[in-house]
Every structure is written in C-alpha cells, then in structure tokens.
C-alpha cells in the first residue's frame, strides 16, 4: 500500500492525439487475434486446425488425450480404500458420462479441447431434483465464457439457442492446460516453422524435384534424340528395373547426384522441429516416433517420464475437476478420485511378475490383490498375507511325537 500517494502531485494529463483509431482493419495483424488466429514470425497463421495437420502435433495431442481417457478412474473411500460403487459419482467417473458417451470418451474429448484451445474443456453436470449428479455432457468451448462474480466466485456463461445461460462453478466440469494457455498457442512459432518446412518440401518435389543423375554427351543431340534417349533410359532403368547395369554409347557418361550439405541440414531441421513440439507438449520425443537418439534403455525411462512429467499434472487436474462438481465438501473429506496408472508402470510381463512376487512374499499384498491386478476372480483362500514360500499350510499333516524309551521316568 502506497501511504504517500495522497501527498503526491498528480501528473499532468497527456494531450490526446490528433487522430484516434477506433478499430482495426481486416489487414491489421491484431485483427487476427479476434478470430482465434495466431500469426507467427514466419507469416503462417497457426490455428488448432492447421496445427493438427502437423504429424508431431497430432501425435502429441492424441497421445495425451487418449491416455487420459483410457486410464481407469474410480471413486474410493478414504477410510479403507474400498471402491465407493454405491455413490452416483462412481458411474460417471468409471463407467459412463451419459447414455451415449462413456467416461473414457468424455475425458478424451475434454482433454483434446484443453490441448487445442486456451479456454479448456467443459462439461455440464445434469442433476436430479435432489441435487444428485446424474449425467455429464460436453460443452462446445466456443459457447462457454468463464467469468467471475463481484465476490470472486467463478461462474460460466453458456450461449444457447434461447440466449445466455448462467451456470455455477459446481455445475461445470472445467479442465485447462498449464497456465490456462494451450500448448498450440505457446508453441505457435515452432509449429509454424514445421508447417513452412513441410510446405517447402512438398513444393520442391511437386515443382522442381531433383533428378538422381545426369547423362552427359560429347556431341550435341537434337530434340528428337534427347527424347528417344530419355524414353529408352526410363524404360530400362525405372520401376522394377532400377539398379541395373547401364550401357551408354557415343562417349556418354552418367553422373550421380548426391545429397548436398544444405539438403542434409534441411532434413535435420525438420527432425529438430519434432523435438521442439515434443518439448512444448512435455512428451518424450521417442513417443512421437523420433527415434534418432532412442535406445533400448532410455526408451523405457522415457515412458516413465511421460507419466511423471507430462501425464501426472493432467490426471491431477482431472481429479480436482471431478471432485469439485461431483462431490460436496463433506463428501470430499470421506471420498476421493484416483486413476490407476499400473498399466503404464508395468513395462513387461517378466518385470510385472517379479514385482508382484516381491510384494506377495514381503506380505504387502494378498493373493487376491495380485489376482485383481491380473484381472482374475478372487480365490477363496487368497485373503491371507502369509508368505506362501515359507509358511506351512494349516491343513498340512502334523508330525506325530516320537515314542519314549521304556523305563524312563516321567
């Protein structure tokens, strides 16, 4: 707080300019922002649709959104960590969002919205007359405007066919990217450069593709002789006949064209743009099929880093989004939503079997918990924590006591 502000002299008012601009022309770069278009330094306007045409962007968006949707989410009790299947939110989180949309499909769609636009992904919670959540429906982000009331409470204004509709923050599930800005917006320069390189490569091969070699002749050939020579060459050394031995007459020579340093650097720049896009989305480059620096050892570690560094913040955002709209403050003290990431951590059947065997032998989990992880039904005798490798079963025959020698005193 500035305590000296009342004693300071106010600065002299700045005279208004002679001409004041009231609006933007359609050719003004600032007008593009009004239509959701982000011009880059290369002159390419990056939108969600144009960015998704870049294979690296499409793969990163698909990987994050589909993984968030495919991982199973459940509602658990904090007291005994049992699944709260009787609560209405369990069906919306684990099974289906509505009659025609599964819970996985809704998570995939809303994560896709959050990755491709700055507003994020939205879903309206439909409740029964007693306030119980019954269904969830995706909302078009272009029809949703997040706002804040005079008391600081957020709410959402929905544009419908009947006019604007105001919904409370407890009735709209909202998922956003980091900082409330989509990775496409943050990485628009890198995406624009990838688009420019893709266009340049396509135009090069469409309009001026470089030949694989040049035939030189010591004598000047007329147009008809050149046409016959080209026809004969393509008939004998193209398609399935490529790579055969060439026979040249009249002192002709064939000079093969190799890849220049400029061409090699251009290809390396295209690979570098894939890495830049991977950095923007937080996805390891190997998961975008950029395998130039991948090995058998670091590829497995990159898969783990995808879970811990990229996917975990999205899952935490989903956990809070679910809890905010499907659970009351009192219920949040007793229940919680959790994603099962076991499928991402298990890299192979051998490693998974070894981990289960160690947990089982140390008494950390029961046999039925191992069977549940393997998607098998419980066993009647699988609820004990005793180590099966060193514990004698209760139904094993007991050894009879040895008879005492005759004449020994009691």
N, C-alpha and C positions, 0 to 999 in steps of 0.2 A: 504494500500500500504506500503510495506516494504522499507523505504528510505535508510536503512543501508545495504541493500542486496549487492550493488556493492562493498562495502568495506570489506565484509566478505570473509574469505578463503573458498574455495570450499572443501568439504570433500574428503578424499582420495577415489579413486574408489575401490569398493568392488570386490575382485577377483572372477571370475566366477567359479562355481562349476566344479568339475572334470567331472561329467556326468550331462547332462541337458535333462530333459524329454520333448520330442517333442509332445506327445499326451497322450490320456487317453485310457486305455484298457477298454473292454466291461464290465469287472467285477468291474471297479472302480466306487464308488458311484457318483463321479462327472460326469460320463458319462451319468447318468440317466437324469440329467437336460437338456441335449441336445435333448432328446426325449419327453420333457414335462412331465416327471415322477418325482414326489417329494417324495423321501423316508423319512419315519418318524422314530422316535426313536424306535418304536415297530417293525421295519423291514418291515412294509407294505408300498408299493408304492401307493401313492394316486394320482389318475388321475381324470379327470372330469367324466369319465365313471364309475370308481369304486366308487367315492363319491356319484354319483346319485343313486347307489344301496342301500345306507343308507336311510331308510324311512324319517328320520328327515331332511336330506339334500334335498331330492326330494320334500318334502312338502314345505320347506322354499323357494326353487328356484321357484317352481310352484306358490306359493302364491304371491311373489313379481312380477314375470314376468307377470302373468295373470292379476293381479290387475292393473299394469301399462298399460297393453293393453286394459282392459275393461273400464277404466275411460275415458269418452269422453273428447276430446280436441278440442278447437275451436280457431279461429283467430278473435280478437276483435280490434275495433278502440279505441284509447286512448281518443279521443275527447268526444264521447257519449256512449262508451262501447257497441256499437252495433256490431253484428256479421258481419265480412267482408266476406260475402259469395261470392262476385264477384271476390275476389283475388284468383289466381290459387293455392296458398298455403292452402287455406281453405279445398279444396277437399283432398289434400294429408295428411292433419293433421286429419281431421274429418271423411272422407268417405273411400277413397281407396288410397293405395300407387301405385298400378298399376291394370291392368285389372283382375288379378287373385289373388291379395293379398290385403286384407283390411288394413286400417290404424292400426286397433287394432292388427291384426295378425303380422304386421311388428314390432310394438312396443314390443309385446310379444317375438318374435324371437330374436330381438336385445338385450333386457334385459336379456334373457336367455344366450346369448353369453357373455354378460358382467359379469354375475354371475359365469360362468363356466370356463372362461379363462382370462388371465391377459391383453390381448390386448384390449378386449372390443367387442362391436358390431358395425358393419359397414353397411352402405347402400349407394349406389351410386345414385346421383341425375342426372336423364336424362333430358336435357333441349331442348327446341325448338331452332330454328336458332336465335331468338331474345333474348335468354338467359332466357326465362320464364321457371320455373320448371314444368315439365310435369309428370314424374314418378319417383319412388324410388324403387331400387332393392337391396335386401340383398346381402352382400358380405361374402364369407367364410373367417373367421378371419385368417385361416392358409395361405391364399393367399394375405393378406394385411400386409404391413410393414410401420408403421408410421415413418417418417423421418423429419429432419429439415434442411432447406437450410442454405447457408452461411450467409444470412442476418437475420436468426432467424425465417423465415416464415415456418410454418409446411406444409408438403405435404405428400402424400400417394403413395406408390409404389405397384401396383397390379400385381400379377403374373398371366398371362393369357396364353392361348394356343399359342398365337402369340408372346410371350415374355413379358418383364416387361412394364407396362403402368404407367405413372406418372399422378396423379390427384391432382388438387389444393384442399386446405382445404375447400373451399367453395362448392366443388362438392362431398364431402364425409361426410355423417352424422355419427358422432362418439359418442358413449356412453360408459363410463367406470365406474367401481366400485370405491369405495373410495381408494384414493392413487394410482390408476392405477393397483391394485392387486386384484384379485378375492377373495371372502371370502373362497373359497375352498383352495386356496393356504395359506391364513393366518391361517386357522383352520385345517391344514392337520394333526396335532398331535391329535386333538380331534376327527377328522373323522377316523383316523387310529385306535384309541383306540375303537371307536364304531364298526369298522369292525372286530377287533380282538375279541371283546365280542360276536358279532353275530356269528362268526365262532366257537368260543368255545362252545357257547350254542347249535349250530347245531350239532357239533361233539359229545357233551355229550349225546344228545338224539338219535343220529344215532348209536353210537358205544357202549355206556355204560349207557343207561337210568336207573335211579334208580327206583327199584320197590316200590310199595306203602306199602308193608308189607312183613313179613317173617313168615312162618309156621314152628314151632319147634315141634320136636317129641322126646319122651323119648327113643324110641327104634330106632335102626339103620334100615333104609329102603334100599332095593336094588334098582337097576336102574329101573326095571320094575315097582316097587311100587311107586317110585317117579314120573315116567311118568304118571301113572294112577291117582295119586293124583293131579298133575298139570292139567291134562286134565279135571278131574272132577271139580276142582276149577274154571277154566276158563269157563266151560260150565254153571255153576250155579251162578257165581258172576262177569261176564263181560258183556259189552254191556248194553242192556236194563235191565238185572237182577242185575246190580251193586247196592250196598247198601242194599241187602237183608241180612237176618239172616244166619250166618254160623254155621254149625254143624260139630264138629271135634271129631274124635274117637281116642281111644288108647292114651289118655293123651296129645293130640296135643294142642298147643297154637298158637295164631296169634298175632304178634307184629307189630303194625302200625308204619311206619317210618314218622317222622315229618321233617319239613324244618329246616335245621341247620342254625346257625348264619352266616356261610360262604355263604350259598346259599342266604340268605336274603340280605347280604351285596352286593353280586354279582348283584342281581336284582336292588338294589338301585343305584349301579354304572352305570347300563345301563340307568336308568332314569336320572342320573346326566349328562350323555353324551348328552342326548337330550337337556338339559338346556344349556350345553356348545355350542352346534351347534346353538341353538337359539340366544345366545349372539353374536356369530360370524356373523350371518346374521342380527342382530338387530331386530329379530322378537320376540314378546312375546311368552313364552312357551305355553300358552293356545291355541294359533293359530296353534301350532304343535301337538295339541291333548295331551299335557302333562298337565293333569287337577288335579294333586295331590294337588296343592296349589291354585286352582281357586275357586272362589265363584261367586255368582250372581252379587255382587257389583264390584269386581275387574276385572271380565271378560269384563265388558263394558268399564272400564277405560283402560284395555289393548288394546282393539280395537282402542281406540282413540290414544294411544301411538304408535300403529303400523303406523297410518297416520302421526303423527307429528315427530316421531323419526326415523322411518325406511323408509317410503314411500316418504315423502316430499323431501329429497335430490335426490331421483331418478327422481321425477317429475320435479324438478328444472333443473336437468341435461338434461332432455328431452326438456324442454322449450328452453334452450340455444342452444341445438343441432338443433332443428327445426329453431330457429331464425337465426342461423349462415349460414345455407345453403339455406333457402327458402326466406329470406328477405334481402334486401340490407340495408346498414347503414342508408340511408334516410328513408326506409320503417320501420325500427325498431323504429324510432322516432315517428311514427304515428300508428303502429300496434303492437300487442303483442299476444303471445300464452298463453292460460290458460287452466288448467284442472278443470273439475267440480267434486269436491270431496263431493258434497252434499250427495250422496248415502252412503258414509262411515260415515258421521257425524250423519245421522238420524238412531237412534237405534231402534225406534219403531214407529208405526203409531200414537199412542197417543202423544208421545213427538214431533213428527213432526207437528201434527195438532196444538198443543199448541204453538209451536214456530211460525208457520205461523199466528195464530190468534193474537199473541202479536205484530208481525211485522206489521200486517194489521191494528190493532187498533191504533198503535202509528204513523201511516202514513208513515212508512218507505218503504213499497212496495204497489203496486196497486193490485186489484183483479186479473187482467190478469197475473201479475207476479206470483201470487200464483198458478193460473191455469197452467202456463207454468211449474212451479216446479212439479206439479202433472201430467204433460203430457196431459193436456186438451187444447182444442182450445180456443182462446180468446173470451171474451164476448163483445158485442157492448157497454155496459155501464161499462166496467171493467177497464178503464184507469184513474179513479179518485183516489186521495189519501185521500179523506174524510173518516172519521171513520164511517163505516156503523152502528155501535152500538148506536151512539149518534146523528148522523146527520139526519135531516129530509129531505126526498127526495124532489126534486124540483117539481115533479108532484103531491105532496100531496095537497088536497083542503085547501085553506086558510080560516081561521075563519072570518066570517062577523062581522063588527063593531056593537056594541050594540046601539040600538036607544036611542037618548037623550030624557029626560023627556020634556013634553010640557011646555012652559012658561019660559024655561031657556034662558038667554041672550046669544047671540053669543059672 
